[in-house]
Amino acid sequence: MNTPAAILSQTEPAAAPDLAAIKTRQKAAWSSGDYAVVGTTLQIVGETLCEAVDLRAGEKVLDVAAGNGNAALAAARRFGEVLATDYVPALLERASERAAADHLDVTFREADAEMLPFTDGSFDVVLSTFGVMFTPNQDKAAAEMLRVVRSGGRIGLANWTPDGFIGQLFKTIGRRVPPAPGLRSPALWGTRARIAE
């Protein structure tokens, strides 16, 4: 039987999520705690990512959604020309402190992963460790990374997977606090199918 509610749900498309509002809430959440302390325990991921993309001295490197700078610091250790971006100033400040303490040359700039303020093909390598995967508009962020990397350049991502511990944690939290309708799980960036897409 087609009830009025059933008919309505068949004919009206689901409302698009308010990505700007979601991004504002995310930014506030990432600014509310000292996530840089947790992030330093993952420094080995940045080092491994730079090895995986075969980063070479002198290459122009962009770390997108850099957080506390794990990938940026690893790239600077390999003598890359490194620019680290994030939309959370507090995280960039901690990353800058780490770079200064290690005497590493890294430029830090506030920027949104979905609207990177760089010209097409500006970088040899684009990196992100557990950062860009959290963007509300994943397609736009992916397109921006592709846009700013030069032809023949490399993009290296370290992402949580749906089946790993953090992916399972996301699922558990999602059952108690559902994500905004229309958003994709950040853990999808940890699947080959989504990266290929």
N, C-alpha and C positions, 0 to 999 in steps of 0.2 A: 504494500500500500504506500502510495506517495503522499506523505504528510507535507504540509506547507514548509516545514523546516527542511525536509529532505529535498523538496523541489528547489528551495532557495539555495541549498548547498550545492546542488547540481548546476545551477545557472550562474551564480555569482562567484567570480574568482576570489581566492584567498587574498586578503590584504597584504601588500608588500610590507616587510619589516621596516621600521624607521631606523635605517642604518646610522644616521647622524646621532640619534639618541643613544643607540647601543654603543657607538664609539665613545660618546661622552661618558657613559657609565663605565666602560672599560678603562678609559684613561684615568678616571677617578680611582678605580680599584687598583690599578698598577701604581698609582701615586701614593696609595694609602699605607703601604708597608715597605719594608726594606728588602725587596725582592733581590737586590744585588747580592746580598749575603748568601741567599740560596743559590743564586746563579754562579757564584764563584766555584761551587762544588762541581760544576759542569764544564770547567775550563777545558778538560781533555776533549770534549766534543768539538770545540772550536779548533783545537789543534788537529784533530783527526779530519775534520771537514776540509781544512786547508791542504792537508796531505792528499785527500781524495780528489780535489779539483786541480792538483798539481800546481799550486800557486807559486809563481816565480817572482824573484826580485824585480822591482820596477813596475810591476803591473798595477794598473789603477783598479782599486777594489772598493766596492760599496757593500757595507753591512747594513741590511734593511731590518728595521725593528730590532736594533742591536741590543737593547736592554742594557745589561752591565758590561757589554763589549767583548764577550768571549771570542767570537770570530774575528772581530776587529783587532784585538790584541794579538791573536795568533797570526793574522795576516801581517801585522806590523813586525812581528818577530822574523818573518820571512822577507822583510824589506819591501813589502808592497807599499804603494802610495794609497793610504787608507782613509776613507771617509765613512764614519759611522752615523747612522740616523735612527731616531726613534721619536715618537710623538709625546713621550713622557720626559720632561726636562730633568726630573729627579734621578731617573735611571742614567741619563747621559752624564749627569754630574758625577755619579759614582764611577761610571766607566772612564771618565776623564781623570779622576783621582787615581784609578788603577794604572792607566797609561802613564801618568806622570811618575808614579812610584816605580814603575819598571823602565822609565826613561825611553818610552816608545813614542814615535811620532804618529799620532792619529788626530784627524780633524773630526770634530763632533758637530752635528747640526740637527736641530729639531726639524722633523719632516714626517709626513703621513705616508705610510707604505702604499696607500691607494692613490696618492697624488705626488709622486716623487718630483721634486723641483729641478730636474736635470734634463739636458738635451738628449735626444735619441743617440744611442750608441756611445755613451760617455765612459763606460767602464769595461775593462777586460773581464772582470770577475764580479759577480753579485752573490753575496752570501746571506744566510739567515739561520740562526740556531734558535729553535723554539720561539720564534718571534712572529714572522709574517703569517704563520699558520693561524694566528688569533684574529686576523683582520675580519671584520664583518662581511665585506664584499671580497671574497676570495678571488673571484674571476678578475676583478679590477686590479688587485694587488699583483696577481700573476702576470697580467698584461703589462703592468708598469715595470716589473722586473725584466720582462722580455724586451720592452722598449728601450730601457737604459743600458742594457748590455750590448756590446758591439757584435756585429756579425762574426760568428766564429768564436765568440767569447763563451764563458762558462757560468752557469748558475749552480750553486751548491746549497742544499738545504738539509738541515737536521731537524726532523719532525718526530713528534710522538706518534706511535702507531695505535690503531684501534685495539689490537689484541695485547699490547704490552700493559704494564702496570698502570701507567698514566692514562692510557685509553680506557682501561677498565674503571679507573677512578672517575673519568669524565662520564662514563655510562651510569655509574652509581649516583653521582651528583645529579645528573640529568633526570633520573627517576624521581628525585626529591624536589629539585628546582629545575623545571623544564626550561630549555633555551627558548629564546624568542622565536616565534613561528617564522619559518622561511630561512632560518640560518642553517648553515652546514656545520657539522662538527669540525673543530680544528684538527682532530685526529685523522680526518680524511686525507690531509696532506701527507700522512705517513703511509699511504698506499700507492703502489705503482700505477693503478688504474687512474687515480685522481691526478697524479703528477703528469701522466701521459695526456690526460684530458686537458 
